Amino acid sequence: MTGDELKTWYLSLTDPRKQIFLAFVSHDLTIHGRSFSLDLSGEDLNRAFKGLNELQHQISSHIGALGLGRDRYPDDVLWQILLEKAAAYGLGNHLKSCLGRASSYKVWETLE
């Protein structure tokens, strides 16, 4: 899927499925984070971990808000925030990889 197709697909999900998707994205981001200490050092490593923390903060907050039915960013705004934060910290490709991977899990075919 292209980035726009993936966003359209995400926006079409029910709130419980958005929670599942975002949990998968968050999980996959932690795997990327593990490689940071192998591939980066110094300020680059600090910047990557700061960015990862920002992404995790936005995602976990949104998962909770979806579950509680509380005020939250509109889903398309969250999507943009994630892309912008990832880009600002040099993590754009990492995030795009996680979004694509989370959407490709076979679980989506079995959920009703």
Accessible surface in RSA format (square Angstrom, percent):
REM  Atomic radii and reference values for relative SASA: ProtOr
REM  Chains: A
REM  Algorithm: Lee & Richards
REM  Probe-radius: 1.40
REM  Slices: 20
REM RES _ NUM      All-atoms   Total-Side   Main-Chain    Non-polar    All polar
REM                ABS   REL    ABS   REL    ABS   REL    ABS   REL    ABS   REL
RES MET A   1   139.30  72.1  57.53  38.1  81.76 194.7  59.42  50.5  79.87 105.8
RES THR A   2    82.54  58.7  73.73  74.7   8.81  21.0  78.31 105.2   4.23   6.4
RES GLY A   3    53.70  66.2   0.00   N/A  53.70  66.2  39.25 107.7  14.45  32.4
RES ASP A   4   114.70  80.3 110.75 110.2   3.95   9.3  31.07  73.1  83.63  83.4
RES GLU A   5    92.71  53.2  86.37  65.3   6.35  15.1  36.87  71.3  55.85  45.6
RES LEU A   6    10.99   6.1  10.99   7.9   0.00   0.0  10.99   7.7   0.00   0.0
RES LYS A   7    56.80  27.7  56.80  34.9   0.00   0.0  19.71  17.7  37.09  39.5
RES THR A   8    93.01  66.2  91.13  92.4   1.88   4.5  64.77  87.0  28.25  42.7
RES TRP A   9    58.09  23.3  52.77  25.5   5.32  12.5  35.39  18.9  22.70  36.8
RES TYR A  10     0.10   0.0   0.10   0.1   0.00   0.0   0.10   0.1   0.00   0.0
RES LEU A  11    66.98  37.3  49.44  35.4  17.54  44.1  49.62  34.8  17.35  46.7
RES SER A  12    86.46  73.1  48.46  64.7  38.00  87.5  47.13 100.4  39.33  55.1
RES LEU A  13    19.74  11.0  10.60   7.6   9.15  23.0  13.09   9.2   6.65  17.9
RES THR A  14    79.92  56.8  71.13  72.1   8.79  20.9  75.96 102.0   3.96   6.0
RES ASP A  15    53.36  37.4  49.13  48.9   4.23  10.0  13.94  32.8  39.42  39.3
RES PRO A  16    82.99  60.5  81.49  74.3   1.50   5.5  81.72  67.5   1.27   7.9
RES ARG A  17    60.19  25.3  60.19  30.7   0.00   0.0   7.07   9.7  53.12  32.2
RES LYS A  18    14.50   7.1  14.50   8.9   0.00   0.0   0.00   0.0  14.50  15.4
RES GLN A  19    45.70  25.6  44.61  32.6   1.09   2.6   9.84  20.9  35.86  27.2
RES ILE A  20    60.32  34.3  58.07  43.3   2.25   5.4  60.32  43.4   0.00   0.0
RES PHE A  21     0.00   0.0   0.00   0.0   0.00   0.0   0.00   0.0   0.00   0.0
RES LEU A  22     1.10   0.6   1.10   0.8   0.00   0.0   1.10   0.8   0.00   0.0
RES ALA A  23    47.50  43.7  41.29  63.7   6.21  14.1  43.69  61.5   3.81  10.1
RES PHE A  24    57.34  28.7  56.91  35.2   0.43   1.1  57.30  34.7   0.04   0.1
RES VAL A  25     0.00   0.0   0.00   0.0   0.00   0.0   0.00   0.0   0.00   0.0
RES SER A  26    21.89  18.5  21.89  29.2   0.00   0.0   5.97  12.7  15.92  22.3
RES HIS A  27   105.63  57.7 100.27  69.7   5.36  13.7  72.50  74.7  33.14  38.6
RES ASP A  28     5.20   3.6   5.20   5.2   0.00   0.0   0.29   0.7   4.91   4.9
RES LEU A  29     2.05   1.1   2.05   1.5   0.00   0.0   2.05   1.4   0.00   0.0
RES THR A  30    56.13  39.9  52.52  53.2   3.61   8.6  48.91  65.7   7.22  10.9
RES ILE A  31    77.14  43.9  73.96  55.1   3.19   7.7  73.96  53.3   3.19   8.6
RES HIS A  32    38.09  20.8  35.06  24.4   3.02   7.7  25.90  26.7  12.18  14.2
RES GLY A  33     3.37   4.2   0.00   N/A   3.37   4.2   2.41   6.6   0.96   2.2
RES ARG A  34   178.02  74.7 163.17  83.2  14.85  35.3  64.70  88.4 113.32  68.7
RES SER A  35    35.76  30.2  34.27  45.7   1.49   3.4  28.51  60.7   7.25  10.2
RES PHE A  36     5.38   2.7   5.38   3.3   0.00   0.0   5.38   3.3   0.00   0.0
RES SER A  37    69.17  58.5  46.98  62.7  22.20  51.1  27.83  59.3  41.34  57.9
RES LEU A  38   152.36  84.8 116.98  83.7  35.37  88.9 119.98  84.3  32.38  87.1
RES ASP A  39   109.54  76.7  75.85  75.5  33.70  79.7  29.34  69.1  80.20  80.0
RES LEU A  40    61.03  34.0  49.27  35.2  11.77  29.6  54.68  38.4   6.35  17.1
RES SER A  41    84.57  71.5  76.24 101.7   8.33  19.2  40.51  86.3  44.06  61.7
RES GLY A  42    51.40  63.4   0.00   N/A  51.40  63.4  41.94 115.1   9.45  21.2
RES GLU A  43   125.91  72.3 115.95  87.7   9.96  23.7  64.18 124.1  61.73  50.4
RES ASP A  44    87.26  61.1  82.31  81.9   4.95  11.7  10.94  25.7  76.33  76.1
RES LEU A  45    38.10  21.2  38.10  27.3   0.00   0.0  38.10  26.8   0.00   0.0
RES ASN A  46    83.05  57.3  79.94  77.3   3.11   7.5  14.83  35.7  68.22  65.9
RES ARG A  47   103.81  43.6 102.82  52.4   0.99   2.4  30.59  41.8  73.21  44.4
RES ALA A  48     4.13   3.8   3.36   5.2   0.77   1.8   3.55   5.0   0.58   1.5
RES PHE A  49    83.75  41.9  79.06  49.0   4.69  12.2  79.06  47.9   4.69  13.4
RES LYS A  50   134.13  65.4 129.12  79.2   5.02  11.9  76.43  68.8  57.71  61.5
RES GLY A  51     0.21   0.3   0.00   N/A   0.21   0.3   0.14   0.4   0.06   0.1
RES LEU A  52    19.70  11.0  19.70  14.1   0.00   0.0  19.70  13.8   0.00   0.0
RES ASN A  53    98.51  67.9  94.00  90.8   4.51  10.9  18.69  45.0  79.82  77.1
RES GLU A  54    52.99  30.4  52.99  40.1   0.00   0.0   4.27   8.3  48.72  39.8
RES LEU A  55     0.22   0.1   0.22   0.2   0.00   0.0   0.22   0.2   0.00   0.0
RES GLN A  56    37.83  21.2  37.24  27.2   0.59   1.4  30.42  64.7   7.41   5.6
RES HIS A  57   112.09  61.3 105.08  73.0   7.01  17.9  61.94  63.8  50.15  58.4
RES GLN A  58    25.69  14.4  24.44  17.9   1.25   3.0   0.38   0.8  25.31  19.2
RES ILE A  59     0.11   0.1   0.11   0.1   0.00   0.0   0.11   0.1   0.00   0.0
RES SER A  60    66.86  56.5  56.66  75.6  10.20  23.5  41.44  88.2  25.42  35.6
RES SER A  61    67.29  56.9  52.20  69.7  15.09  34.8  27.55  58.7  39.74  55.7
RES HIS A  62     5.51   3.0   3.19   2.2   2.33   6.0   3.08   3.2   2.43   2.8
RES ILE A  63    42.07  23.9  42.03  31.3   0.04   0.1  42.03  30.3   0.04   0.1
RES GLY A  64    32.84  40.5   0.00   N/A  32.84  40.5  32.22  88.4   0.62   1.4
RES ALA A  65    13.80  12.7   9.86  15.2   3.94   9.0  12.05  17.0   1.75   4.6
RES LEU A  66    10.15   5.7   0.00   0.0  10.15  25.5   0.00   0.0  10.15  27.3
RES GLY A  67    51.82  63.9   0.00   N/A  51.82  63.9  19.59  53.8  32.24  72.2
RES LEU A  68   116.98  65.1  88.55  63.3  28.44  71.5  92.68  65.1  24.31  65.4
RES GLY A  69    65.17  80.4   0.00   N/A  65.17  80.4  30.51  83.7  34.66  77.6
RES ARG A  70   158.10  66.4 147.83  75.4  10.27  24.5  48.96  66.9 109.14  66.1
RES ASP A  71   147.66 103.4 122.76 122.2  24.89  58.9  43.73 102.9 103.93 103.7
RES ARG A  72    84.90  35.6  48.24  24.6  36.66  87.3  23.79  32.5  61.11  37.0
RES TYR A  73   109.90  51.3 105.41  60.0   4.48  11.7  65.38  49.1  44.51  54.9
RES PRO A  74    80.18  58.4  69.50  63.4  10.68  38.8  80.18  66.2   0.00   0.0
RES ASP A  75    14.98  10.5  10.75  10.7   4.22  10.0   3.18   7.5  11.79  11.8
RES ASP A  76    65.08  45.6  62.04  61.7   3.04   7.2   9.98  23.5  55.10  54.9
RES VAL A  77    59.20  39.0  57.50  52.1   1.70   4.1  59.20  51.4   0.00   0.0
RES LEU A  78     1.10   0.6   1.10   0.8   0.00   0.0   1.10   0.8   0.00   0.0
RES TRP A  79     9.75   3.9   9.14   4.4   0.61   1.4   4.59   2.4   5.16   8.4
RES GLN A  80    80.55  45.0  80.51  58.8   0.04   0.1  32.15  68.4  48.40  36.7
RES ILE A  81    30.71  17.5  29.72  22.1   0.99   2.4  30.71  22.1   0.00   0.0
RES LEU A  82     1.40   0.8   1.40   1.0   0.00   0.0   1.40   1.0   0.00   0.0
RES LEU A  83    49.36  27.5  45.51  32.6   3.84   9.7  46.08  32.4   3.28   8.8
RES GLU A  84   100.54  57.7  93.73  70.9   6.82  16.2  38.13  73.8  62.41  51.0
RES LYS A  85    58.71  28.6  56.82  34.9   1.88   4.5  17.99  16.2  40.72  43.4
RES ALA A  86     0.20   0.2   0.00   0.0   0.20   0.5   0.20   0.3   0.00   0.0
RES ALA A  87    68.60  63.1  48.38  74.7  20.22  46.0  52.91  74.5  15.69  41.6
RES ALA A  88    68.76  63.2  40.63  62.7  28.12  64.0  53.29  75.1  15.46  41.0
RES TYR A  89    56.26  26.3  51.76  29.4   4.50  11.7  22.26  16.7  34.00  41.9
RES GLY A  90    50.82  62.7   0.00   N/A  50.82  62.7  25.75  70.7  25.08  56.2
RES LEU A  91     5.64   3.1   5.64   4.0   0.00   0.0   5.64   4.0   0.00   0.0
RES GLY A  92    18.07  22.3   0.00   N/A  18.07  22.3  14.83  40.7   3.24   7.2
RES ASN A  93   124.89  86.1 116.14 112.2   8.75  21.1  30.69  73.9  94.20  91.0
RES HIS A  94    54.78  29.9  53.11  36.9   1.66   4.3  30.64  31.6  24.14  28.1
RES LEU A  95     0.04   0.0   0.04   0.0   0.00   0.0   0.04   0.0   0.00   0.0
RES LYS A  96   124.11  60.5 115.69  71.0   8.42  20.0  64.10  57.7  60.02  63.9
RES SER A  97    56.54  47.8  40.35  53.8  16.19  37.3  29.99  63.9  26.55  37.2
RES CYS A  98     0.00   0.0   0.00   0.0   0.00   0.0   0.00   0.0   0.00   0.0
RES LEU A  99     4.43   2.5   4.43   3.2   0.00   0.0   4.43   3.1   0.00   0.0
RES GLY A 100    29.00  35.8   0.00   N/A  29.00  35.8  25.37  69.6   3.64   8.1
RES ARG A 101   126.77  53.2 119.08  60.7   7.69  18.3  28.69  39.2  98.08  59.4
RES ALA A 102     0.19   0.2   0.02   0.0   0.17   0.4   0.19   0.3   0.00   0.0
RES SER A 103    15.04  12.7   4.94   6.6  10.10  23.3   0.00   0.0  15.04  21.1
RES SER A 104    77.36  65.4  50.71  67.7  26.65  61.4  46.23  98.4  31.13  43.6
RES TYR A 105    59.25  27.7  53.10  30.2   6.15  16.0  48.57  36.5  10.68  13.2
RES LYS A 106   149.50  72.9 144.96  88.9   4.54  10.8  97.86  88.1  51.64  55.0
RES VAL A 107    47.73  31.4  39.94  36.2   7.78  18.8  44.61  38.8   3.11   8.4
RES TRP A 108    35.20  14.1  19.49   9.4  15.71  36.9  20.04  10.7  15.16  24.6
RES GLU A 109   134.60  77.3  96.84  73.3  37.76  89.9  49.77  96.3  84.84  69.3
RES THR A 110   101.91  72.5  77.08  78.1  24.83  59.2  74.49 100.1  27.42  41.5
RES LEU A 111    56.34  31.4  42.71  30.6  13.63  34.3  44.17  31.0  12.18  32.8
RES GLU A 112   197.74 113.5 135.20 102.3  62.54 148.9  74.72 144.5 123.02 100.4
END  Absolute sums over single chains surface
CHAIN  1 A     6630.6       5405.3       1225.3       3632.3       2998.4
END  Absolute sums over all chains
TOTAL          6630.6       5405.3       1225.3       3632.3       2998.4
